[in-house]
Amino acid sequence: MFGAHVALGCWAAAALFGLGTTIDSGVLWLAQHQPTVEWEFVALTRSIDAVPRAVLSVALVYAALFFGGRSSMLGYRLVAAALLLIGTISAALGAMLVMDYFIIVDSVAPDAVAVFRSTVFKALALVTMYVAVLFPLGLLGLRRPRS
């Protein structure tokens, strides 16, 4: 009985984090879109900062499957695939950020270069961490279990 209540809470929290992150990203990339490299740079850094919410949503789905007693190999593999997808999207965001960096860096005011570079460093450090954690976890989750 306790597990069912925990699973329900995990499903609700997963839905809130998942839908909230989807709405936030959708508004950012669709409704607020501007055709400038500066806007894209800001959107990329904001998207990289939002990755933990997506990961938390997937982690809560995993917990809901575990506590709900409805765990299935398909459910766990979908969770693993979601982690790989988030890791791949993170890597793509990082690659796009590097391209934007080289386009923008020469036009940044001299007094703002340190802030600009630290923003890029932080975002790329986060992307590296996301990829280093999410890819192995996703691959482990997709592996066939031993009997």
C-alpha positions in Angstrom: 0.0 0.0 0.0 2.8 2.4 0.9 4.6 1.7 -2.4 1.5 2.6 -4.4 1.2 6.0 -2.7 4.9 6.7 -3.2 4.6 5.7 -6.9 1.6 8.0 -7.4 3.6 10.9 -5.9 6.5 10.1 -8.1 4.3 10.0 -11.2 2.8 13.3 -10.3 6.1 15.0 -9.7 7.6 13.4 -12.9 4.6 14.9 -14.8 5.1 18.3 -13.3 8.9 18.4 -14.0 8.5 16.9 -17.4 5.6 19.1 -18.6 7.2 22.2 -17.0 10.5 21.6 -18.7 8.7 20.9 -22.0 6.6 24.1 -21.8 9.6 26.1 -20.8 11.7 24.8 -23.7 8.8 25.2 -26.1 8.1 28.8 -25.2 11.8 29.6 -25.3 12.6 28.0 -28.7 9.3 28.6 -30.4 7.4 31.6 -29.0 10.4 33.7 -28.0 12.6 32.8 -31.0 14.7 35.6 -32.5 16.9 35.2 -35.5 20.1 36.4 -33.9 23.2 34.4 -32.7 23.0 36.3 -29.4 19.5 35.1 -28.7 20.6 31.5 -29.7 23.5 31.7 -27.3 21.2 32.7 -24.4 18.7 30.1 -25.4 21.4 27.4 -25.5 22.7 28.3 -22.0 19.2 28.4 -20.6 18.5 25.0 -22.2 21.7 23.5 -20.7 20.7 24.8 -17.3 17.3 23.1 -17.7 18.7 19.6 -18.3 18.6 18.6 -14.6 14.8 19.1 -14.5 14.4 16.7 -17.4 16.7 14.2 -15.7 14.8 14.6 -12.5 11.6 13.8 -14.3 13.1 10.6 -15.8 14.5 9.7 -12.3 11.0 10.1 -10.8 9.5 7.9 -13.5 12.1 5.2 -12.6 11.2 5.6 -8.9 7.5 5.3 -9.8 8.1 2.1 -11.7 10.1 0.7 -8.8 7.8 1.6 -6.0 4.6 0.9 -8.0 5.5 -2.8 -8.4 4.8 -2.5 -12.1 8.4 -2.6 -13.1 8.9 -4.2 -16.5 12.0 -4.5 -18.7 10.3 -2.3 -21.3 9.7 0.5 -18.7 13.3 0.4 -17.5 14.6 0.4 -21.1 12.4 3.4 -21.9 13.9 5.2 -18.9 17.4 4.2 -20.2 16.5 5.4 -23.7 15.3 8.7 -22.2 18.6 9.2 -20.4 20.5 8.5 -23.7 18.2 11.0 -25.5 18.8 13.7 -22.9 22.5 13.1 -23.0 22.5 13.3 -26.8 20.5 16.5 -26.7 22.9 17.9 -24.1 25.9 17.1 -26.4 24.2 18.8 -29.3 23.5 21.9 -27.2 27.1 22.0 -26.2 28.3 21.7 -29.8 26.0 24.5 -30.9 27.2 26.6 -28.0 30.8 26.2 -29.1 29.9 27.3 -32.6 28.1 30.4 -31.3 31.1 31.2 -29.1 33.4 31.5 -32.1 30.9 33.6 -33.9 30.2 36.0 -30.9 33.6 36.2 -29.1 35.1 38.9 -31.3 32.0 41.2 -30.9 31.9 41.0 -27.1 32.8 44.2 -25.3 36.3 44.0 -23.7 34.9 44.4 -20.2 32.4 41.6 -20.7 34.8 39.0 -22.2 35.5 37.4 -18.8 31.8 37.0 -18.0 31.1 35.7 -21.5 33.9 33.1 -21.3 32.9 32.0 -17.8 29.3 31.5 -19.0 30.6 29.3 -21.8 33.0 27.4 -19.5 30.2 26.7 -17.0 27.8 25.5 -19.8 30.4 23.2 -21.3 31.4 21.9 -17.9 27.7 21.0 -17.3 27.4 19.4 -20.7 30.5 17.3 -20.1 29.1 16.2 -16.7 25.7 15.4 -18.2 27.2 13.3 -21.0 29.6 11.6 -18.7 26.8 10.5 -16.4 23.8 10.0 -18.7 25.4 8.0 -21.5 26.8 5.2 -19.2 23.6 5.1 -17.2 21.5 4.9 -20.3 23.8 2.2 -21.8 23.7 0.2 -18.6 19.9 0.4 -18.6 19.7 -0.9 -22.1 22.0 -3.9 -21.4 20.3 -7.3 -21.2 20.2 -8.4 -17.6 22.0 -11.5 -16.5 20.0 -14.4 -15.1 
